Amino acid sequence: MLETIKVFSIDEPTLHERLQILNPEFLLKYKQQNRSVILVTGHYASWEWAALAFTGKTSYKTMGIFKPLSNQFFNQLLISSRGKFGCELCAPRQVGTFMENHKNELYAYGFIADQNPSNVSKGHWMEFFGKQVPVNFGLEKYAKKYDMPVVFGKILKQKRGYYTMEYIELTDTPNTFADGKICEMFMEFLEQIIKDQPEYWLWTHKRWKHSPKQ
């Protein structure tokens, strides 16, 4: 909670000292191929800091998805804090339009994709920690539509207030997979990280509140 509050005041040198990206050059190969890329992670460890840090360590333009707040004052505060290092922000319902409008530009699109989908009927159902859950299909849909590689951001805590993030490729050929498989790859990778250190995942968002019968 304190690290989330710190987002409002943290400066860029301090951020990159406390959250180090181990292989920032990893994304260069996609840019040399003239391809945009999807970066995906979960609500794990200091994901807020990671969302800020990747903007300053890439030559891509960056866009992150956020859920607008009903209070206009706090909504604007959220936008200014998360976008202060140059990341453009987009509400979930505007993502498709944004990508279509910028399809001829090179972007790194940030997805935090482990929450329940807003429309459960459009989610992809899979097993997560032994129970069936609906998974957001958006990252896979856009990866296939625009032939974008999908890269996982693996965030690990090193000590109090210090983290690392490593880029790990899930796929650079999204259209070779059956529908739902890329979502499953992401969630399975995340599940293993949570099993290793469960205390750093955001358990409060009721991941198992829906059932396939709904």
C-alpha positions, -999 to 999 in steps of 0.1 A, spaced: 0 0 0 28 24 8 46 16 -24 14 24 -43 12 58 -26 48 64 -34 40 63 -71 26 98 -67 60 113 -57 87 89 -68 113 103 -92 127 84 -122 163 78 -108 149 65 -75 124 43 -94 151 26 -115 172 21 -85 145 3 -66 130 -16 -96 157 -28 -120 148 -43 -154 173 -71 -158 171 -73 -196 157 -40 -211 174 -47 -244 151 -78 -248 125 -58 -267 149 -44 -293 146 -75 -315 109 -69 -320 114 -32 -328 140 -42 -354 113 -64 -369 90 -33 -370 65 -49 -346 47 -36 -316 46 -58 -285 23 -68 -256 38 -68 -222 17 -87 -196 20 -93 -159 -2 -98 -129 -10 -80 -97 22 -94 -82 49 -77 -61 53 -40 -70 34 -40 -103 27 -3 -100 64 5 -100 70 -20 -128 43 -2 -149 62 30 -145 97 16 -149 92 -1 -183 83 32 -199 117 47 -191 137 17 -202 124 12 -237 126 31 -270 90 21 -278 61 44 -273 41 30 -244 4 26 -235 -10 12 -203 -46 2 -195 -63 16 -165 -98 15 -150 -111 51 -147 -123 62 -113 -157 78 -108 -142 107 -88 -128 131 -113 -102 146 -90 -87 112 -81 -91 100 -116 -69 129 -129 -45 123 -101 -42 87 -112 -36 96 -148 -10 122 -140 9 99 -116 9 68 -139 17 87 -170 43 111 -156 72 93 -173 55 93 -207 32 63 -207 -2 70 -224 -32 56 -206 -63 41 -220 -96 28 -205 -104 -8 -213 -133 0 -237 -110 23 -257 -81 -1 -262 -94 -15 -295 -98 20 -310 -65 31 -297 -46 2 -312 -64 6 -346 -56 43 -346 -19 36 -338 -14 4 -358 13 20 -380 33 31 -350 55 10 -327 41 6 -292 47 -15 -262 12 -22 -247 11 -30 -210 -16 -54 -197 -21 -65 -161 -44 -94 -170 -50 -116 -139 -83 -100 -127 -118 -113 -135 -131 -100 -169 -158 -74 -166 -180 -95 -188 -176 -131 -175 -195 -145 -205 -167 -133 -228 -139 -147 -207 -119 -178 -215 -124 -205 -188 -94 -224 -175 -81 -241 -144 -62 -218 -119 -51 -232 -86 -73 -262 -92 -106 -243 -99 -122 -230 -131 -119 -193 -136 -127 -169 -164 -97 -151 -179 -95 -119 -199 -92 -127 -236 -81 -92 -246 -43 -96 -247 -47 -127 -269 -72 -111 -292 -51 -81 -299 -18 -101 -301 -34 -122 -329 -51 -93 -347 -19 -73 -350 6 -102 -349 23 -89 -317 47 -109 -296 36 -115 -260 62 -110 -233 57 -117 -196 71 -93 -170 84 -114 -142 86 -92 -111 104 -105 -80 111 -89 -46 148 -88 -37 144 -71 -3 122 -46 13 115 -18 -12 137 -33 -40 125 -54 -70 137 -68 -103 117 -74 -135 127 -98 -162 112 -100 -197 103 -135 -208 88 -143 -242 56 -163 -241 53 -163 -279 63 -143 -310 39 -162 -332 5 -157 -316 -15 -169 -346 -1 -204 -344 -20 -211 -312 -55 -223 -306 -79 -198 -291 -73 -194 -253 -39 -210 -253 -19 -178 -249 -42 -167 -220 -35 -201 -204 3 -198 -209 2 -164 -191 -19 -177 -162 1 -209 -158 33 -189 -156 19 -165 -131 5 -194 -110 39 -209 -106 54 -176 -95 26 -172 -70 33 -207 -57 69 -198 -51 61 -167 -31 24 -164 -25 26 -135 -1 33 -110 -30 1 -116 -50 -30 -94 -46 -53 -121 -31 -81 -96 -23 -96 -94 -58 -118 -125 -53 -104 -144 -83 -127 -174 -77 -160 -157 -72 -175 -169 -105 -184 -204 -117 -188 -218 -152 -225 -224 -144 -230 -186 -144 
